[in-house]
Amino acid sequence: LLLPSYLSYTMSPSASTGVYIQLMESLKSGFSFDTTLEFGESVSHLAAHISPIFLLYLPFYAVIPSPVTLLVLQVVAVYSAVIPLWLIARKKGLSPALSAAGCGLLCLYPAVWGGTAGSFHEYALLLPLPLWLLWSLEDHRKVLPWVFALLILCVRETCAIHLLAVGLYRALSVKGGE
């Protein structure tokens, strides 16, 4: 019986998927970021990338320890981006039909659905998290922008550039000291 490729460390659709499955197993069994697939020896994944965002997946993975759990969580997270997109579009005065069309186009965009087609990677969160951050800023929330900014920084050490982009957008779009 052949297992689907996403159930295997070594036959996964991307090299990263196997590393992340092993990482989640290490986190579940010993709360360690150690992997062997990345460097051929047991090394902390944090030596390669600072990605504490995986800790958010851990409670779900601990209950249902399967690569499928990770993929389902990723799909839910990625497509959660339609919620802030819808809320921002409506706040900006777009009609329900145009707002729905924008959300539909987001779902149909190959970079979105392709990112959920069998590979697991923390970068998939870099669509929904900035959109949630933008929504929280647009909605004048007090604490949520800080939460989403922190979550973006937890994706990987290089993601501060995403915060810079959101900050520049915000600085250029705010009129009259909103």
C-alpha positions as CSV (number, residue, x, y, z in Angstrom):
1,L,0.0,0.0,0.0
2,L,1.5,3.4,-1.0
3,L,1.0,6.2,1.4
4,P,0.3,9.7,0.0
5,S,3.5,11.6,-0.3
6,Y,2.5,14.1,2.4
7,L,2.5,11.3,5.0
8,S,6.2,10.7,4.6
9,Y,9.3,12.6,5.8
10,T,11.3,11.7,2.8
11,M,8.8,11.7,-0.1
12,S,6.9,14.9,0.8
13,P,6.2,17.4,-2.0
14,S,8.8,19.8,-0.6
15,A,12.0,19.2,1.4
16,S,10.7,21.5,4.1
17,T,7.5,19.5,4.8
18,G,9.6,16.5,6.1
19,V,11.6,18.8,8.3
20,Y,8.5,20.4,9.7
21,I,6.8,17.0,10.4
22,Q,9.9,15.9,12.2
23,L,10.0,19.2,14.1
24,M,6.5,18.8,15.2
25,E,7.2,15.3,16.4
26,S,10.2,16.6,18.4
27,L,8.1,19.4,19.9
28,K,5.4,16.9,20.8
29,S,7.6,14.3,22.3
30,G,10.2,16.4,24.1
31,F,9.4,20.1,23.5
32,S,12.5,20.3,21.4
33,F,13.1,22.0,18.0
34,D,15.6,19.3,17.0
35,T,15.5,17.8,13.6
36,T,17.9,15.5,11.7
37,L,16.6,16.0,8.2
38,E,17.9,19.6,7.8
39,F,21.6,19.0,8.4
40,G,22.0,15.2,8.5
41,E,22.5,15.3,12.2
42,S,20.5,16.2,15.2
43,V,20.4,20.0,15.3
44,S,17.9,22.5,16.6
45,H,15.8,23.9,13.8
46,L,16.3,27.3,15.5
47,A,20.0,27.1,14.3
48,A,18.6,27.5,10.8
49,H,15.6,29.7,11.3
50,I,13.9,31.3,14.2
51,S,10.3,30.1,13.7
52,P,8.5,29.8,17.0
53,I,5.2,30.0,15.1
54,F,5.2,26.2,15.1
55,L,4.3,26.3,18.8
56,L,0.8,27.5,17.7
57,Y,0.3,24.2,15.8
58,L,1.6,22.1,18.7
59,P,-1.7,21.7,20.7
60,F,-3.6,20.5,17.6
61,Y,-0.7,18.2,16.5
62,A,-0.4,16.8,20.0
63,V,-4.1,15.7,19.9
64,I,-4.0,14.4,16.3
65,P,-0.3,13.7,15.5
66,S,-0.5,13.5,11.7
67,P,0.9,15.4,8.8
68,V,-2.7,15.8,7.7
69,T,-3.4,17.8,10.8
70,L,-0.7,20.3,9.8
71,L,-2.0,20.5,6.3
72,V,-5.6,21.1,7.4
73,L,-4.4,23.8,9.9
74,Q,-2.5,25.4,7.1
75,V,-5.4,25.5,4.7
76,V,-7.7,26.9,7.5
77,A,-5.0,29.6,8.3
78,V,-4.4,30.5,4.7
79,Y,-8.1,30.8,3.7
80,S,-8.8,32.7,6.9
81,A,-7.4,35.6,4.9
82,V,-10.8,36.1,3.3
83,I,-12.2,37.3,6.6
84,P,-10.0,40.4,7.0
85,L,-10.1,41.0,3.3
86,W,-13.9,41.0,3.4
87,L,-14.0,43.2,6.5
88,I,-11.5,45.7,5.0
89,A,-13.4,45.9,1.7
90,R,-16.7,46.5,3.5
91,K,-15.1,49.2,5.7
92,K,-13.7,50.9,2.6
93,G,-17.2,51.1,1.2
94,L,-17.1,48.3,-1.4
95,S,-20.4,46.6,-2.1
96,P,-21.0,43.1,-0.8
97,A,-20.8,41.8,-4.4
98,L,-17.4,43.5,-5.0
99,S,-16.2,42.4,-1.6
100,A,-17.2,38.8,-2.3
101,A,-15.6,39.0,-5.8
102,G,-12.3,40.1,-4.2
103,C,-12.4,37.3,-1.7
104,G,-13.2,34.8,-4.5
105,L,-10.3,36.1,-6.6
106,L,-8.0,35.7,-3.5
107,C,-9.1,32.1,-3.1
108,L,-8.6,31.4,-6.9
109,Y,-5.2,33.0,-7.0
110,P,-2.6,30.2,-7.7
111,A,-0.1,31.5,-5.1
112,V,-2.9,31.1,-2.5
113,W,-4.3,27.7,-3.3
114,G,-1.0,26.4,-4.5
115,G,0.4,27.1,-1.1
116,T,-2.1,24.7,0.4
117,A,-1.7,21.9,-2.1
118,G,0.3,19.4,-0.1
119,S,3.3,21.2,1.2
120,F,3.5,22.5,4.8
121,H,5.5,25.6,5.4
122,E,5.4,28.5,7.9
123,Y,5.6,31.0,5.0
124,A,2.0,30.1,4.2
125,L,1.0,32.3,7.1
126,L,2.4,35.4,5.4
127,L,-0.8,36.0,3.6
128,P,-3.4,35.8,6.4
129,L,-1.3,37.4,9.2
130,P,-0.5,40.7,7.4
131,L,-4.2,40.9,6.3
132,W,-5.3,40.4,9.9
133,L,-2.8,43.0,10.9
134,L,-4.2,45.5,8.4
135,W,-7.7,44.8,9.5
136,S,-6.9,45.4,13.1
137,L,-5.2,48.7,12.2
138,E,-8.1,49.7,10.0
139,D,-10.6,48.9,12.8
140,H,-8.5,50.9,15.3
141,R,-8.0,48.0,17.6
142,K,-5.5,48.6,20.5
143,V,-4.0,45.2,21.3
144,L,-4.6,43.1,18.2
145,P,-2.1,44.9,15.9
146,W,0.6,44.1,18.4
147,V,-0.5,40.4,18.5
148,F,-0.5,40.1,14.8
149,A,2.8,41.9,14.5
150,L,4.3,39.5,17.0
151,L,2.9,36.5,15.2
152,I,4.4,37.8,11.9
153,L,7.8,38.1,13.6
154,C,7.3,34.5,14.9
155,V,7.0,33.1,11.4
156,R,10.7,33.6,10.6
157,E,13.5,36.0,11.4
158,T,13.2,37.6,7.9
159,C,9.6,38.6,8.3
160,A,10.3,42.0,9.7
161,I,10.2,43.2,6.1
162,H,6.5,42.4,6.0
163,L,5.9,44.6,9.0
164,L,7.9,47.4,7.3
165,A,5.6,47.0,4.2
166,V,2.4,47.2,6.4
167,G,3.9,50.2,8.2
168,L,4.7,52.0,5.0
169,Y,1.3,51.3,3.6
170,R,-0.3,52.5,6.8
171,A,1.8,55.7,7.0
172,L,1.0,56.6,3.4
173,S,-2.7,55.8,3.6
174,V,-3.7,57.5,6.9
175,K,-5.2,60.9,6.2
176,G,-5.5,63.7,8.6
177,G,-4.3,61.9,11.7
178,E,-7.1,59.2,11.7
